[in-house]
């Protein structure tokens, strides 16, 4: 049996088209028939940033697709297992969430502020998907985090938390629709999200940054920690 890294590099064959703004497609392992989504990045640091952001989401209790940075045929990629139970949601579905789903949205909002993810919800409400059996909401694309825009452009990642307001107050944008709707319906969801920030094990988080493979991990962690403190203080 080939190892995961080996079969990703040697045995996956493309069977599907790309999703999202970066080159990629659905692939299958010819030994196990396990499907994967493989997304390629021109800049390896964007792949590493997406994987790091996912680890932070998971630490906050947000379900993800567990993306991992891999090098495939010399190209840097993010690889996730294909989950057939996940489904796209229509915008109006976000107005009809249950209590647990609303609490997950609260965590997603705070994770977006911490990682400076302007695309947390997705342009077409497509970066949050729902498990059709359990109802659990998943963050499925964190490619636009830290120093990267979703399509690979640069953005500064500092200690400010301007996203605390911009993610809520831009009429017509999907993020504002989802976050503002949920928090109006259930203000406690925002508080639950803030609790996930408060309960972070920052030594663990420091280790996530250190092990990300990013050369600027110390600077990123410093600004992440400052963002967290500002959120907790209500700045």
HUCOR-V807667 format. One line per field, one symbol per residue. ss: DSSP state (A for helix, B for strand, O for the rest). phi: phi as a letter, one per 20 degrees, with the letter a starting at -180 (. if undefined). psi: psi as a letter, one per 20 degrees, with the letter a starting at -180 (. if undefined). Layout:
# HUCOR-V807667
ss: ???
phi: ???
psi: ???
This chain:
# HUCOR-V807667
ss: OOOAAAAAAAOBBBOOOOOOOOOBBBBBBOOOOOBBBBBBOOOAAAAAAAAAAAAAAAAOOOBBOOOBBBBBOOBBBBBBBOOOOBBOOOAAAAAOOOAAAAAAAAAAAAAAAAAOOOOOOOOOOOOBBBBOOOOOBBBOOOOOOOOBOOOOOBOOOOOOOOAAAAOOOOOOOAAAAAAAAAAAAOAAAAAAAAAAAAOOOAAAAAAAAAOOOOOOAAAAAAAAAAAAAAAAAOO
phi: .ffgfffffddecfcbefcnedgrreccffedmfecdddecfdgffffffffgfffgffendfcelfcfcdclndebddcffdfeecfdegfffeceegfffffffffffffffeldfdfengdlddccdffeenfecedbdfddledfgeofebfcdefcgfgeffdccgnefffgffffffffbgfffffffffffefeffffgffffefnefdfffffgfffffgffffenf
psi: pqrggghhhhipppirrqpaiqqarprqpigijpqqpppqphohhhghgggghghgghhjkppajlqqpqookjqprppqppoiiqqqqqhihiikqrggghhhhhghghhhghjlnikhhqhkkjjprpoigiippppiokilrdjprhjiqqqqobirlhihghihlnpiqgggggghgghhhnhhhghhghhhghjpohhggghgghjhjphkhggggghghhgghhghij.
